[in-house]
């Protein structure tokens, strides 16, 4: 039996029927106020049922952390009915539904926030076009945001999800606290590497405590992270190996890399000998399962990723072929759909947000 066919059971008891996971991808399909739409539910349902788990697009835990229009909301109880429909749509044929929770921090703007200035650990703008200078968070506001992640976790449990993934990647607020570029604080929440980890430490402890005290069975907590930043100063792989060491000793169920390609090597000279994923797996020392990701297109790629990681997350390929997972499981790579045109968009439930993502990441696949 190929390892991809084998199941995996997490610490908290949740069992995945195979090693394939749908990676979280921004859809921009929710209503303006963060409520789930029927189109969104159809998009998820179409790609569910074959994979072991499906991780949703980022759901915002705090009204001030909205990153873009069309984003899922989980910052109020009024979102629970829609999220319950979404969870149910994913959970067919024993696919597990995991809600990704996040706060955009400085990676948004006052237009998205209806005139409100974005917030961040420090008043430092992101290095991207037209980035706005955020307002530095007060300590009381930091505590409030940490609480909002805990409340979002409670709502995910009420909505029937099988877990939450803490979105500590892609330069959003959680990563901003860890980064020396976005966190220039001199209090308990910034400065040294250990102090820049404090927000993550308290966040992980708070979310896992909510789960463990809730009495819910087989509900997992994962953590996603980006291994490097290109800003100077910024997160380097040596910083991330410290992060991984800390997180591997936490009551988490898995860690999840965020990378454009699973073959990527570090930008740091001292970590050039092997791909980043191998350094990460080595640092984890089998304390937690690792999800590998990044330009996985077929069964051969899955096999290569699973030589190091415990689970393989697919994104772009399953947008183009909703039945990609079954073809991989059946060893039928030659049947995988690899291209699509504008005429296929309705059939595949591909919104403008998803299409834009494909245009950016896989232009050669679009006709």
C-alpha positions in Angstrom: 0.0 0.0 0.0 1.2 3.5 -0.9 1.6 5.8 2.1 -0.9 8.3 0.6 -3.7 5.7 1.1 -2.9 5.2 4.8 -4.8 7.2 7.4 -3.4 9.4 10.1 -4.7 9.9 13.6 -3.9 13.2 15.5 -3.1 13.5 19.2 -6.7 14.6 19.9 -8.1 11.5 18.2 -9.3 12.9 14.9 -8.6 10.3 12.1 -8.0 11.2 8.5 -8.8 8.5 6.0 -5.8 9.4 3.7 -2.8 11.7 3.6 -4.3 14.3 1.2 -5.5 17.7 2.4 -6.9 20.7 0.5 -4.8 23.7 1.4 -6.5 27.0 2.5 -7.0 29.3 -0.5 -8.6 32.7 -0.6 -11.9 32.6 -2.4 -13.4 36.1 -1.8 -16.8 34.4 -2.1 -18.5 35.4 1.2 -21.0 38.3 1.4 -19.6 41.8 2.2 -20.3 41.2 5.9 -18.5 37.8 6.1 -21.5 35.5 5.9 -21.1 32.3 3.9 -22.8 32.3 0.4 -24.4 29.4 -1.4 -21.8 29.7 -4.2 -19.1 29.3 -1.6 -20.7 26.2 -0.1 -21.0 24.7 -3.6 -17.3 25.5 -4.3 -16.2 23.6 -1.1 -18.7 20.7 -1.6 -17.4 20.1 -5.2 -13.9 19.5 -4.0 -14.7 17.5 -0.9 -15.4 13.8 -0.2 -12.2 12.4 -1.6 -9.4 14.1 0.5 -8.7 13.4 4.1 -9.3 17.0 5.2 -10.2 20.4 3.8 -8.8 23.6 5.3 -11.0 26.6 4.6 -10.0 30.0 3.5 -9.0 32.4 6.3 -11.9 33.4 8.6 -11.5 36.7 10.4 -11.7 36.5 14.2 -12.0 40.3 14.8 -13.9 43.0 12.9 -10.7 45.2 12.8 -8.7 42.3 11.2 -10.6 42.0 8.0 -8.1 41.5 5.2 -10.2 41.8 2.1 -13.8 41.9 0.8 -15.5 38.5 0.4 -13.7 37.1 3.4 -15.3 34.6 5.8 -16.2 36.0 9.2 -16.1 34.2 12.6 -16.0 37.2 14.9 -19.7 37.0 16.0 -22.2 34.3 16.9 -24.4 35.4 13.9 -21.9 33.6 11.6 -22.4 30.2 13.2 -25.4 29.1 11.1 -23.6 29.7 7.8 -20.4 28.2 9.1 -22.4 25.1 10.1 -23.6 24.8 6.5 -20.1 25.1 5.3 -18.8 22.5 7.7 -21.6 20.1 6.7 -20.8 20.6 3.0 -17.2 19.6 3.5 -17.8 16.7 5.8 -19.2 14.3 3.2 -17.7 10.8 2.8 -15.6 11.3 6.0 -13.6 14.3 4.8 -12.7 16.4 7.8 -13.5 20.2 7.9 -10.9 22.5 9.5 -11.6 26.3 9.8 -8.6 28.5 9.4 -8.7 31.5 11.8 -6.7 34.8 11.4 -6.4 38.5 11.7 -5.1 40.6 8.8 -3.1 43.1 10.9 -1.3 45.6 8.6 -2.1 43.6 5.5 -5.3 45.4 4.8 -6.3 49.0 4.4 -8.8 51.6 5.6 -11.1 51.1 2.5 -11.6 47.4 3.5 -12.1 48.5 7.1 -14.7 51.1 6.3 -12.5 54.1 7.1 -10.7 52.6 10.1 -6.9 52.6 10.2 -5.3 49.1 10.2 -3.5 47.9 13.3 -0.3 46.0 13.8 2.4 45.3 16.5 4.2 48.5 15.5 3.4 51.5 13.3 5.5 50.2 10.4 4.0 49.8 6.9 4.4 46.6 4.9 6.8 46.6 2.0 4.2 46.4 -0.7 2.7 49.0 -3.1 0.3 51.5 -1.5 0.7 50.0 2.0 -0.7 52.1 4.8 1.0 52.8 8.0 -0.8 50.9 10.7 -1.6 52.0 14.2 0.4 50.3 17.0 -1.8 48.1 19.1 -2.1 48.8 22.8 -1.6 46.0 25.3 -5.3 45.9 26.1 -6.1 45.6 22.4 -3.6 42.7 22.1 -5.3 40.9 25.0 -8.7 41.5 23.3 -7.4 40.0 20.0 -6.1 37.0 21.8 -9.5 36.6 23.3 -11.2 36.9 19.9 -9.2 33.9 18.7 -10.5 31.9 21.6 -14.1 32.9 20.9 -13.7 32.1 17.2 -12.5 28.6 18.3 -15.7 28.1 20.4 -17.8 29.1 17.3 -15.9 26.6 15.1 -16.8 23.9 17.6 -20.4 25.0 17.7 -20.6 25.0 13.9 -19.4 21.4 13.7 -15.9 21.8 12.4 -13.4 19.1 13.1 -10.6 21.6 14.0 -9.1 25.0 13.6 -5.9 26.1 11.9 -4.2 29.1 13.4 -3.0 31.2 10.4 0.5 32.3 11.5 1.7 32.6 7.9 1.7 34.9 4.8 2.6 38.1 6.8 -0.7 38.5 8.6 -1.0 39.7 12.2 0.3 36.5 14.0 3.5 36.5 11.8 3.7 40.3 12.2 4.3 39.8 15.9 7.1 37.3 15.2 8.8 39.4 12.5 11.5 42.0 13.4 10.3 44.0 10.4 6.7 44.6 11.7 7.4 44.2 15.4 9.6 47.0 16.8 8.1 47.0 20.2 10.2 47.4 23.4 7.6 46.1 25.9 6.8 42.4 26.8 5.4 41.8 23.2 8.6 42.6 21.2 12.3 43.0 21.1 14.1 39.8 21.6 13.2 36.6 19.6 11.6 35.2 22.8 9.5 38.3 23.3 8.4 38.3 19.6 7.2 34.8 20.2 5.0 35.8 23.2 1.9 36.6 21.2 2.1 33.2 19.4 2.8 31.4 22.7 -0.2 33.0 24.4 -2.4 32.5 21.4 -1.6 28.8 21.0 -2.1 28.2 24.7 -5.4 30.1 24.7 -6.9 28.2 21.7 -5.8 24.8 22.8 -7.1 25.4 26.3 -10.5 26.3 24.9 -10.6 23.0 22.9 -9.4 20.9 25.8 -11.8 22.5 28.3 -14.8 22.4 25.9 -15.2 18.6 26.2 -15.4 18.3 22.4 -14.1 15.0 21.0 -11.7 14.6 18.0 -11.2 18.4 17.4 -7.7 19.4 16.3 -5.7 22.5 16.5 -3.0 23.2 13.8 -0.6 26.0 13.2 0.5 27.3 9.8 3.7 29.4 9.3 5.9 30.9 6.5 9.5 29.9 7.0 11.2 33.1 5.7 10.6 36.7 4.9 12.5 38.8 2.3 12.3 42.1 4.2 15.4 43.3 6.1 15.1 42.9 9.0 12.8 39.9 8.6 12.2 36.4 9.6 15.0 34.0 8.6 15.1 30.3 8.7 17.1 30.3 11.9 14.2 32.3 13.6 11.7 29.8 12.2 13.6 26.8 13.6 13.3 28.4 17.0 9.6 28.9 16.4 9.2 25.2 15.3 11.1 24.0 18.4 8.7 25.9 20.6 5.6 24.9 18.8 6.6 21.2 18.6 6.4 21.1 22.4 2.9 22.7 22.5 -0.4 20.8 22.7 -0.9 21.2 18.9 -2.0 18.5 16.5 0.1 19.5 13.5 2.3 22.2 11.9 1.6 23.3 8.3 4.2 25.0 6.1 3.2 27.8 3.7 5.4 27.8 0.7 4.9 28.3 -3.1 7.0 25.2 -3.9 7.8 22.2 -1.6 11.3 22.0 -3.3 12.3 25.6 -2.2 15.7 26.1 -0.6 16.5 28.8 2.0 17.7 32.3 1.1 20.1 32.0 4.0 23.6 30.8 3.2 23.8 28.5 6.3 20.8 26.4 5.1 21.5 25.6 1.5 22.3 21.9 1.8 18.7 20.7 1.5 15.1 21.9 1.0 13.5 24.0 3.7 10.9 21.3 4.4 13.7 18.9 5.4 15.2 21.4 8.0 11.7 21.9 9.4 11.0 18.2 9.7 14.3 17.6 11.3 13.7 20.3 13.9 10.2 18.8 14.7 11.8 15.5 15.5 8.5 13.6 15.0 6.8 15.5 17.9 4.0 16.6 15.6 2.8 15.7 12.1 3.9 18.1 9.3 1.8 19.2 6.3 3.9 19.8 3.2 2.7 22.1 0.5 3.7 24.0 -2.6 3.1 23.2 -6.4 2.0 19.7 -5.8 0.5 18.7 -9.2 0.3 14.9 -9.3 0.8 11.6 -7.5 4.6 11.7 -8.1 4.8 15.1 -6.3 2.7 13.7 -3.4 5.0 10.7 -3.1 8.0 13.1 -3.0 6.5 15.4 -0.4 5.4 12.4 1.8 9.0 11.2 1.8 9.5 14.0 4.3 6.2 15.3 5.5 3.3 13.4 7.0 0.5 15.0 4.9 0.4 16.6 1.5 -1.7 19.8 0.9 -2.9 20.6 -2.6 -4.2 23.9 -3.8 -4.1 25.0 -7.4 -4.3 21.5 -8.9 -7.6 20.7 -7.2 -9.1 24.1 -8.3 -8.6 22.9 -11.9 -9.6 19.3 -11.2 -12.1 18.8 -8.3 -11.5 15.0 -8.5 -7.7 15.3 -8.4 -7.5 13.4 -5.1 -9.3 10.3 -6.4 -7.1 10.2 -9.5 -4.0 10.4 -7.3 -5.4 7.7 -5.0 -6.1 5.5 -8.0 -2.6 6.0 -9.5 -4.2 7.7 -12.6 -2.0 10.8 -13.0 -2.6 10.7 -16.7 -6.3 11.5 -16.1 -5.7 14.6 -14.1 -7.1 17.7 -15.7 -4.4 20.3 -16.0 -5.9 23.2 -17.9 -9.1 25.2 -17.9 -10.7 28.1 -19.8 -13.1 30.9 -18.9 -15.9 28.6 -20.1 -15.1 26.1 -17.3 -15.5 28.6 -14.5 -19.2 28.0 -13.8 -18.8 24.3 -13.8 -15.9 24.4 -11.4 -17.5 27.1 -9.2 -14.5 29.4 -9.6 -15.0 32.9 -8.5 -13.1 36.1 -9.5 -11.0 35.7 -6.4 -10.0 32.2 -7.2 -9.5 33.0 -10.9 -7.2 35.8 -10.0 -5.1 33.5 -7.8 -4.8 31.0 -10.7 -3.8 33.8 -13.1 -1.1 34.9 -10.7 0.2 31.4 -9.8 -0.5 29.2 -12.8 -0.9 31.4 -15.9 0.4 28.5 -18.1 -2.6 26.4 -17.1 -5.3 28.9 -18.3 -6.6 29.0 -21.8 
